Amino acid sequence: MKLIELLEAIDFDNVESGIKVQICHPRRSLEDYDTFNVGSKLLESFYDLEISCLSAIETDVIRVDLAFDEKWGEVDEQTD
């Protein structure tokens, strides 16, 4: 499933919904997510990415891990 398909399923045009999407950046730790309102224009660059993992964090927060490596080439993993 692509991110745009998920957003369409949860009615992302309804800005009143208050639903948020959290996305993990590929070079950050797995606990470091950016949070966006579902109708945010900032999400547009992620629309075509496949969702590799989907979680409901709260009733109005959905966390997704996106397959960045499929669109932009393999991403180096962060080491601590």
C-alpha positions as CSV (number, residue, x, y, z in Angstrom):
1,M,0.0,0.0,0.0
2,K,1.3,3.5,-0.8
3,L,1.0,6.4,1.6
4,I,-1.5,8.2,-0.7
5,E,-3.8,5.1,-0.6
6,L,-3.7,5.1,3.2
7,L,-4.4,8.9,3.3
8,E,-7.3,8.5,0.9
9,A,-8.8,5.7,3.0
10,I,-8.7,8.0,6.1
11,D,-10.2,11.0,4.2
12,F,-7.1,13.2,4.3
13,D,-9.1,16.1,2.7
14,N,-11.0,16.4,5.9
15,V,-8.6,18.8,7.8
16,E,-11.1,18.9,10.7
17,S,-10.4,15.2,11.5
18,G,-7.3,15.9,13.6
19,I,-5.7,12.7,12.4
20,K,-1.9,12.8,12.3
21,V,0.7,10.7,10.5
22,Q,4.1,10.0,11.9
23,I,7.0,9.1,9.5
24,C,10.4,7.9,10.5
25,H,13.3,9.4,8.5
26,P,15.6,6.7,7.2
27,R,18.8,8.2,8.8
28,R,17.3,8.7,12.2
29,S,16.7,6.2,15.0
30,L,13.6,4.1,14.8
31,E,12.1,6.0,17.8
32,D,12.5,9.5,16.1
33,Y,9.4,10.3,14.0
34,D,8.1,13.5,12.4
35,T,4.4,14.2,12.9
36,F,2.2,15.7,10.2
37,N,-1.5,16.5,9.9
38,V,-3.0,14.2,7.3
39,G,-3.8,17.1,5.0
40,S,-0.4,18.6,5.2
41,K,1.2,19.6,1.8
42,L,4.5,18.5,3.3
43,L,3.4,14.8,2.9
44,E,3.1,15.2,-0.9
45,S,6.7,14.1,-1.6
46,F,6.0,10.8,0.2
47,Y,2.7,9.9,-1.5
48,D,4.2,7.4,-3.9
49,L,6.3,5.5,-1.3
50,E,5.2,2.1,-0.2
51,I,4.3,1.6,3.5
52,S,6.6,-1.1,5.0
53,C,5.0,-0.9,8.5
54,L,1.8,0.6,9.9
55,S,0.9,1.1,13.5
56,A,-1.9,2.9,15.4
57,I,-0.2,4.9,18.2
58,E,-3.3,6.6,19.5
59,T,-6.9,6.9,18.2
60,D,-5.8,9.9,16.0
61,V,-2.1,9.1,15.3
62,I,-0.9,6.6,12.7
63,R,2.7,5.7,12.5
64,V,4.2,4.5,9.2
65,D,7.6,3.3,8.1
66,L,8.1,4.0,4.4
67,A,10.2,2.1,1.9
68,F,12.5,5.0,1.2
69,D,15.2,2.7,-0.3
70,E,12.8,1.7,-3.2
71,K,12.5,5.3,-4.4
72,W,15.8,6.9,-3.6
73,G,18.2,4.0,-3.6
74,E,19.5,2.1,-0.6
75,V,19.8,4.2,2.6
76,D,22.7,3.7,5.0
77,E,21.5,2.7,8.5
78,Q,22.4,4.9,11.4
79,T,24.8,3.5,13.9
80,D,25.0,4.7,17.5
